[in-house]
Amino acid sequence: MRVQSPLFIVLIIFSVMNIHAQWDKYPTYPEYVKHMQSWAQTYPELAKLHELGPSGMPNKNHHVYALQISDNVGKQEQEPSILLTATVHGDETLPYVLSLHLIDHLLKNYTSDIRIKKIVDNSDIWILPLCNPDGTYKAGDLTVRNAQRLTLKDNFDINRNFPCFCGNPEHQHFGNYSYACAEVKAIRSLTDSVSFVIAADIHTSEERIYYPWCITARRHPDVKWFKHTGQRYVDLAREHGPPNYFDDLGGPWPTPICTACLSGGLYALHGTFLDYLTYYRHCKTFNFYLSHKKNASSVDLVNYWNYNYQALLDFIEQAQYGLVGTVVNKETKTPLPAKIFIDRHDLDSSHVFANEKTGAFYRPIESGTYAVIVSCEGYHTKTLQNVTVEFGKTTSLAIELEYIPTQIISAKKLPTLLLHNNYSHMELYDLQGRKLNSFAKQAFTQRLYTRSGIYILRLIGKERTKNIRVHIHK
């Protein structure tokens, strides 16, 4: 048996101790920027740095950055996009270091860890570690001490400054405020251009998992999936954390996995990031509150990483499950930005859309059997019956839609479509599928049409039905 030298043993111990050494303290702002730039330079095939926009204080020279991680990063592929954000509230600094640690873990272990490689190869991961740099570094770029929750220039709560679907014009565009702060503009430059499948906005101040909604107590159609996914996170965090982790059961919230807004509108919040992503961007979004401590100690930075990193990896993997597929033109096989709607289930923008460049779609959903309606402007709608989904598994669908050719026709000549074909009556729909008119051959008159435009005309006979896309002009 070969005996290792004392120096060799010391080096091994030192190496193990230094695995997390740089993540047991808060970086200065220049160190943070250097980390983000270094990852993109060191792993150019896996990581790409995006400067989303400046913060509110020009003299600070701060920016909101995102690091994108994927194999073939920057290339459009058929894989789900996942968003992780931190430090929306500038004084919640634990998630800041946790996010940096996650980036480092994914990139450094890509070639040695089979699970990490599979995650990166099959995902498009975006991580924003520092969404409120001015608030976090209020006291200067060298310390996070005296960090503040709000933005420095506008004194805005970023998590109350997003569009709100409450129906009140005062909150519709900018939440609780009259304009969007620079940090929100930077974040939205990303979220309005990338179709994220799932997202987690990471916070501290309590230990709880929140899912939609924050503005209303109305039940989200995918509440079972949210609860199931949230419970997985909590179970894994408890497995690797202390026995009492995520045991916040006091106050008005009876469980550690719940909605922010309670019955009767109690604790309703306008302009939250969670509601904006879920409703306007069709992204299944959580708030992960991981600690009572906002500005955690060096020991806690490592401890909370150990509690949560397995749960974070599992969360990223959830984007691969549920209904997954592609929608293409039946004849040309080109991708289509089709709407994927679950009949008798979807409500409040819970449906999703296929990517217009790849045709790929991802629809996380709880176990069950569903009717899936696939529609796209200018194409025949297709309904897939009895589609079975199992939580934590993938149900793959390859969908082809048939194009409806457009005919340019005068309103005066519309009757000829009935008179010279074996159809008894016709129905007129707009391009959103809303029925406008229905009339029989004998009852057809030109006065039924009040304006020119493009419509879907359904010709109905005893033996067949035909849809045509018509451009009607008077």
Buried (B, 14 or more C-beta within 10 A) or exposed (E): EEEEEEEEEEEEEEEEEEEBEBBBBBBBBEBBBEBBEEBBEEBEEBBBBBEBBBBBBEEBEBBBBBBBBBBEBEEEBBBBBBBBBBBBBBBBBBBBBBBBBBBBBBBBBBEEBEEBBEBBBBBBBBBBBBBBBBBBBBEEBEBBEEBBBBBBBBEBBBBBBBBBBBEEEEBBBBBBBEEBBBBBBBBBBBBEEBBBBBBBBBBBBBBBBBBBBBBBBEEBBBEBBBBBBBBBBBEBBBEBBEEEBBEBEEEEBEBBBBBBBBEEEEBBBBBBBBBBBBBBBBBBBBBBBBBEBBBBEEEBBBBBBEBBBBBBBBBBBBBBBBBBBBBBBBEEEEBBBBBBBBEEBBEBBBBBBBBEEBBBBBBBBBBBEBBBBBBBBBBBBBEBEEBEBEBBEBBEBEBBBEBBEEEEBEBEEBBEBBEEEEBEBBBBBEEEEEEEEBBEBEEBEEEBBEEEEBBBBBBBBEEEEBBBBBEBEE
